[in-house]
Amino acid sequence: MTRILESLKPGAFLVIGDLMVDEYEIGSVSRISPEAPIPVLDFTKRVRRAGGAANVAMNLIGLGNKVELVGMVGNDGAGQWLKDYLSDHGVGIAGIICVENRPTIRKVRFSSNQQSILRVDYENTNQLEMSHTLKIASYIKQVLHQNSVDGVLISDYNKGLIVNEDKSNPLIQVIGSIKDMSLLKGVDTKKSAKDLYIYKDFTFIKPNLHELAKSVEMKVSTDTNLSQACKRYLEISHAITVLVTLGEEGMFHYNGESGVHVPTVASSVYDVTGAGDTAFAVIMQSIASGLSWMDSMRLANIAASAVIESRGTQFIKKLELYRRAEIVKHTQPEYFNSQ
């Protein structure tokens, strides 16, 4: 375990994707509305967290990396809060553009006594205007040309930033050029099977089990046909490898010929929001540091187990990852030795 942690080195990463604000409206419920049979939430406080690609960036920052973030926000209070929050934590925000007449993507959760009541999403998923896409594409080219980058992470929630229906989309063209660069490239995408080809030759693509099954049109079981489904997924996407997050069953990596499964570690699950972003960030830094896929997945599992033990979107910090790894070392000593 010590060898693995000592091998985890800080790097420089470019994160591209859909920026979100996870917002929590917290209060108490003691009565039902006289207007309709619904609970009345007596508001106590509002909590905001960076979500989507912004959460990926925050996880990388928490682990000691240098990060440039590219995406869009609306000209509103949530967008300004997100830029300020990211900048205060050391994330490079020069690549975040502000778009008029389009809201910052917000997922607003109303909760009482740690129990969710309702979620409201504020978003516009139409394709971003060409003028804004050109600015983003130009900035990505500038970063890749002027800076030494260890890896590119794309967090594609399919919210209108990365749209390939228009073949002249400059952002799609930039992604096509990234795949030819000799650097680590990973993508976490919600796109359907017909659109996965834009991530051809990426180092890895990261679906969860449900997304994998939907894309390959198979009923997938971790006990029987997971490798077969992954092989089909690579044939569709043309990525180099696939990393499948399996929730409570851990992770599975398939390189086109064989697969390796790493189980999760014991934890108390309160809120899985953002755990995939944490795993994505840890995997990227681990692979960039030269760790094997098995060791990278071990660390990612440990990191994910930490953030799901808190309410709301959280990001992992280096000291917390080390502390959790020590706990696993003593409570599950076989975890770092299994093959």
C-alpha positions, 0 to 999 in steps of 0.5 A: 500500500505504501508503494502505491501511495508513494507512486501517486504523483501530482500532475497537470490536467485539462478538464473539459465538460459540463459544469454544474452546481449541486445545490441543497435547500435544507430545512425541517418539515413539521406540517402539510400544506393546506393548499395541497397534500405536500410537505412544507419545508421551513428553510434553514440553509443553502449549501452549494457544491461544484458538480459535473466536470467542476467536481472532477476538477475539484477532486484533482485539485484535492489530490494536489494536481494543477488543473485547467477547467473548460466549460460554460456557465450562465450569466447568473448568481450560480455561475458567478459562485461556481467560478469564484469557488473554483478559483479560490481552490486553485482551479484555472478558470480562464477556459470557462465562458459566460453565456447570456440567456442560458442558465448555469446548470443547477441540480437543486435538492430539497431535503429535511432531516437528511431525507430528500424531498424533491430535486429540481433541475435548471438547464438548457441542453440545446447545442451551444452557439457556434461563437461560444464553441469557437472560443472554447475550442480555441482555448483548448488548443492554446492550453495544449500548445502552451502547457505541458499536460499529463492528461485530458479528462472529458466529463460529458453529461450530454448537456449541450456542450459537446454535440456532434450532430453538426460535423463542423462543430469546432469542439468535435474537431478539437476532440478529434485532434486530441485523440492523436496526441501522445497523452492520457485521455479519458472520458466519462460520457452519457452519450448514446451508442451512436455518438460514442465514436467521437472518443475513438482512440481515447485511453479509456471510456468510463460507463457505469453498468447501466450505461454499458448494458444500454449501449450494447443492448444486452442484459449484462451480468457481472458474473457471466458476460461482462467481458463480452459486453465490454468487447462490444462497447469497445467495438462501438466506441473505438476507445482503447480500453473501457472502465466500468463502475459497478457501484457496490461491486467495485470496478472492472477494466477491459483492455480488449482482450482480458479484464480485471475486476477490483471489488469495492471496500466496506463503507457506510453509504449516505449519498453516492452523488459525485462518486463517479467524478471522484473515481474518474479523477483518481484513476486519471492521476494514478494511470498518469503516475504509472500505476497499474490499472489494478492499483489505480482501481484500488485507490479509486474505490477507496476514494469513492468510499470516502466521499459517499459517507457524507451528504451531498457532493464531496471531493477527495483530498490527498490526506483523506485518501491516505488516511482511508488507505491506512484503514483499509490496510489494517481492516482488509490487509488482503485488499492490496495483495489480491490479484 
